[in-house]
Amino acid sequence: MLQLTENATTIVRSISEQAQGAGLRLAADAEPDGALSAALVPEPEGADQVIEQEGARVFLDQGAAAELDDKVLDAGMDDSGNVQFGISQQG
């Protein structure tokens, strides 16, 4: 199952609280390049896997859940204040 770093947990929780309990939804794109899309949504879709960690809510569609099963989601802010997400292998 996808794990979240402390930074990712803090950032996703902060975003979710601003949108009154929403979550970050990761979805596998239809293209075969392994790209994922990320969007703030009010609630998960029917078949989404829901990950909750210390108030952070992440929703994964079936493709993203399979692709990220053994991964770690990290997040940080760039110099302009934009959120940057990164994915790495679980150690």
Buried (B, 14 or more C-beta within 10 A) or exposed (E): EBBBBEBBBBBBBEBBEEEEEBBBBBBBEEEEEEEBEBEEBEEBEEEBBEBEBEEBBBBBBEBBBEBBEEBBBBBEEEEEEEBEBEBEEEE
